[in-house]
Amino acid sequence: MPHPSNTTAANAVAATKSSPNGKTAMIIGAGPAGLMAAERLAGKGYAVTLYEGMPSAGRKFLMAGKSGLNITHSEDLETFLTRYGTSRDRLEPHLRTFGPDQIRDWCAGLGVETFVGSSGRVFPTAMKASPLLRAWLKRLDGLGCKIHYRHYWTGWKDAGQAVFKTPDSPTNGDVTATADITVLALGGGSWKRLGSDGKWMDILQNAGIKCTPFKPANCGFDVNWTDHLIDKCAGAPVKAVTLTCGTQTVRGEFVISKTGIEGSAVYAISAPLRDQWLETGDATVTLDLTPDRSLEDVTNRLAKPRGKNSMGNHLRKTLGLDATKTALVFEVTPRETLNDPTKLATAIKALPIKITKPRPIDEAISTAGGVAWEELDENFQLKKRPGTYCLGEMVDWEAPTGGYLLSGCFAAAAHHNWL
């Protein structure tokens, strides 16, 4: 894959002033936020150098695109902005300037056309992330950006130089670098093998910068399924349902796994479910297995005589429940409830699934937590370290899947009042 010029580690030590505006920028992390920051800073005349700990750029970005790169969402902007929860106020100015429409235009400028899927999600026509990343890196190369791979950031020296561990060093040791502007775009705490190991948090905390501990976001959950359900349903989708936790309800589908539940609808409700579990040690998600039928309709249908039909056949014929939904009903519903149409209807419309804990953080699609908002000004600059900015998933915000995560990372870097 082509990439911006990869000069030797010896050249990384000193920052060059050969730039249109006479200033230099150092970006640590070559994921979506870091690459967008590089593009915009180079466009403003900075001499830009990126440092990436992995052997290539955008590894998590590429992984996200394996099953179709969901780059943004087509819903109206006012609805779109609500997806950012408590961080909306901090992200909104950036998303209003570089939101879904601008992201699609930016893709087109790279020669990557996009389309809106049936769910409203936006994808590249080719679906994959690799063509977009190749075109993006080619653009950065044309802007004069340099990139040093296998340069793992380990902190700052007392004089303020950034320190990197790299096998490219003549001594297989440390190299240092300085610049007028430093952008930290080091990712969150999940998918360590792709580069976002979250170890930077210790560095910042030791520098007196407050960080919120990482929490899994857009994650699955463990459930104590019986062996019978696992044998019968592990890997099976549960379609056309609603999931409710607290005041939040989402509609979609999810998958029963050997360990619990996962999939798009579970991810969409994972934040309140996770927080309920963290606060109380106990959490329940409530399923409506027939969201298009009223409780009265379900009750009336179940009250019809079932004759010699088994309960499973009765549920299939009267309500259209498939084998997986029926197995869920049997899994969590007491026998006495199954024989009472009124109680059974209530259970089907509000089936409680008790989770035991979220899946491990490294399995999560993303993470909440990171640099606390109070440490950053409105331009993502560290108040305690002027000239250093934090972008992307390393800041304490979260968003559901559906293109919102990437949109937030792009927008904060693209709409930026660089010095």
HUZIRA-V299392 format. One record per backbone hydrogen bond with DSSP energy under -1.0 kcal/mol. NH is the residue of the N-H (numbers start at 1). CO is the residue of the C=O. Records with the same first field share a line. If there is no record, write none. Layout:
BEGIN
NH=CO  CO
END
This chain:
BEGIN
12=9
19=17
21=45
22=19
25=47
26=181
27=49
28=183
29=51
35=31
36=32
37=33
38=34
39=35
40=36
41=37
42=38
43=39
45=42
46=41
47=23
49=25
50=146
51=27
52=148
58=30
62=58
63=59
64=60
65=61
66=63
68=65
69=127
71=69  122
74=120
80=76
81=77
83=80
84=81
85=82
87=84
88=85
91=87
92=88
95=91
96=92
98=94
103=99
104=100
105=101
106=102
107=103
108=104
109=105
111=108
112=107
115=123
117=121
120=117
122=72
123=115
125=113
127=124
128=126
133=129
134=130
135=131
136=132
137=133
138=134
139=135
140=136
141=137
142=138
143=139
144=141
145=140
146=48
147=5
148=50
150=54
151=52
152=165
154=163
157=161
160=157
162=177
163=155
164=175
165=152
166=173
169=166
172=169
175=164
177=162
181=24
182=387
183=26
184=389
185=28
191=362
194=191
195=192
197=195
201=198
204=200
205=201
206=202
208=205
209=204
212=370
215=368
217=366
221=261
222=357
223=259
225=223
230=226
231=227
232=228
233=229
234=230
235=256
236=233
238=254
241=252
242=288
243=250
244=286
245=248
248=245
250=243
252=241
254=238
255=262
256=236
257=260
261=221
262=255
265=253
267=263
268=264
270=267
273=269
274=270
275=271
276=272
277=273
278=274
279=275
280=276
281=277
285=353
286=244
287=351
288=242
289=348
293=290
298=294
299=295
300=296
301=297
302=298
303=299
304=301
309=306
314=310
315=311
316=312
317=313
318=314
319=315
320=316
321=315
326=322
327=323
328=324
329=325
330=326
331=327
332=328
333=329
338=334
340=337
344=340
345=341
346=342
347=343
348=344
349=345
350=346
351=287
353=285
355=283
356=222
359=220
363=360
364=361
365=218
366=217
368=215
370=212
371=394
372=210
375=372
376=373
377=381
380=377
382=388
383=375
385=382
388=385
389=182
390=380
391=184
395=392
396=371
397=395
407=403
408=404
409=405
410=406
411=407
412=408
413=409
414=410
415=411
416=414
418=416
END
